[in-house]
C-alpha cells in the first residue's frame, strides 16, 4: 500500500464518546495487535506516548479496545519502525498531511542511506587499517612526505576568535577554546603538543611496532596541556575581564614514519579522505553524540538539538581529564582534515568531501573550506588543518 494512501493515527483519548463506535465492533488489544503486526507491549507503549491511543479504555478493568479504522495508522507506525525511524519522528510524520508525510519519509530514508554509506566507508577504512598492521616491516618502513596547511577565521558572528590551528613538520592540531579564557587555553594546549616536534622519532617504528611509545608521548603532552589550562584558570580572578572558566577541545595527529598517533578530546574532528571516501576517525565527546549513541536521538536530529555545543569531555584543567588515543596507519595519497565545529557544524560531510577532493593542495583546501563555512553563515569561529601524504 502506498504511504500517501495511509491516514494519520485515529482514535481520541481514553474514555471518548460512546457514540463514536459500537463496542461490539471494537477490537481487543490482542486482536488489534495481530491485525496491525504490533505487539501488545508496543501498543501499550504507543498509548503512553500518545502516538496511538485506543478508541476506548474500560474505566473498571482498564482493557484497551481499538476501532477497525485505526488499523491503517497502526500499520503505518509498524512500517516506520521497521525502517528504524525514532518514535519522536514517527509522531511527527503521522501528524502530517499525506503528501507532507510522504516527503518526510523520503527525507528520512535519504538520510538513512547517507548514514549507511558513511558506515560503509568506515568499514573500508578499518579493513585497510587492519590489513596494513599485518604487513612486513619492509613495507612499514616505506618513507612518506607530508605537506600541510592550517588556518582559522573568526566567522561572521563571534567578536573573538578562540580557535587555534597548527600544521608543523610532524604535528597537526586544532583546538576550540570556550569560555572567557578559551582562546589562551587552546593556544596553551597546542603549544604543549608542539614540543613533540623536536623529539627524535627516527627509529620509533622499529623499536615500537605497536605504537605504545608514540601514544604515551602524546598522552604525556596532553596531560601537560591540561595542567597548563589549569594554571590559566588559577591565575585569573573570577571578576577579571578575561577571567572565568578556561577550556578547550583538542584534536591532534603526530606523525611517526608511516603512521599517526591520534589524540582527541571534545567535539573537534579528524577525517581522512581515501578511495573509499571521507571517513571520520574521531568520536564527538558531546551530550548530543551520547544521546545518538544511546538511540535517544537520530543522527539527522543532532545538528538541530539546542544543546549540541554541550561537551561531556574537554581539556578543562580537571583531574578527570582522559583523552582518546589511537594509532592510524597512513598511506600515500591520504588527505587528512582536522577541524573545529565551526566547520563541520555548518557543512555536511558531502560538502567537506567535495572540497577536499577538488582542491589541488592543502593551502587551497583550507582556503576553500573556510570560505564555504562563511558562505553558510559563519556562526562560530572556524579552524582547520589539511595535510597530504605522498611517497618520499
Phi, psi and omega in degrees: 000135181292139182300326184290347179268359185264125178285166177288175183302138178250168177100125181272193181292160180305146177078030181289183182300129182296340180281356183294324182204148175289125184301335179289339180269350181286151181259140172293165182296327178293314180294319180294323179297316180295320183288329184263352183064031172243144180283155175303324178298317179295320180297320178295320178296315182293331174293314180298326181277354182076015182278320182215093183276142174292157179290326184215139172236122180296123184293341182268310184253356177075008181296134178267138176227143187240147177277145179303329182285000173272353185297318183294322176296318179296321179293326175296316177301315180299318181291321178293325176294323178296331175288345183092012182289133178297154183299321179300320179291323179298318179301318179295317181296317183293338180274354184272156168300161188305312183295317179293324177296319178298318178297320180295320177295318179298318179295320179298316183291326176299319178293321179297319178294322178295319178295321178296319178297322178295319178293325177296317178297320179295320178298317178297320178297316181294321177300316179296317180299312182294324179293319182290331178291344178262008180283169181284164180296327179298321179290324180297328184278003177304119185287145178234148174248147181236135174236129187219159176216150181226152177198152174227160178210143182289346185079189186254359185239313184288144180271343180233139177265113181252011177270144176233135177227137185221134175225106180248188180300327182232339187250135172238134183204146170227147177220139180240101181285151177222158183081173182301328180258021186292321181300305177300327179297316179295319178297316180298322180296313181292321178300322179296325178282328183298336177297339179289342180302328186274352180284139181284119179244021186300321182251012188298323184293318180287321183280339186224068186298333180272353180078015183297314181294323178299313180291327177296319178297318179295317181296318179297319178295322178294322177294322175296320178297319180296321178293324178296320177294321178299318179294324178300317179293323180290332183280352183251137172274143182305332182272355181295153181299323179257016186276197182095194183292145174235130180200166183197153164277167177203120177228126187214151172235126178247118185277136173222097185064225182269040177205163177239143163269131182253129175237133184207133169208133181105204183242015164288166188223159171233136179232159170228134177260118178228187181302326183285346181126193179269121185241130175277131183248010174237163180236125184299136173260069184229160178299317182298318179296323178295324177293322176294316180299326181276357181079010180272353181212138178275154181303326181284344176274341187299314184300333182264006182290137183295340181250029184295339181268359183281122182266146174257344174217137180201170174271098189230010181083000181282160182286340183269017182296119180223106179274159170281139179228139180202166176246130179246120177282120183267166177207156179302139181097348178295142170234122184255145175231126169245134183206156175272173183288350173294342176259300185289343179283342181245344180245127177293162183302322180299321179292319177301315181295318181299315181294314182296323181288331185270333186292139180289329182205174181301321182298315179295320181297315179298315181298315183290323179295315179296318179298320181291323177295322177292321177297331179278005177117339178047053184286349183222169172299151184236125176223134179205155176228135176234135181223138176250141174247132178227158176290130182276000000 
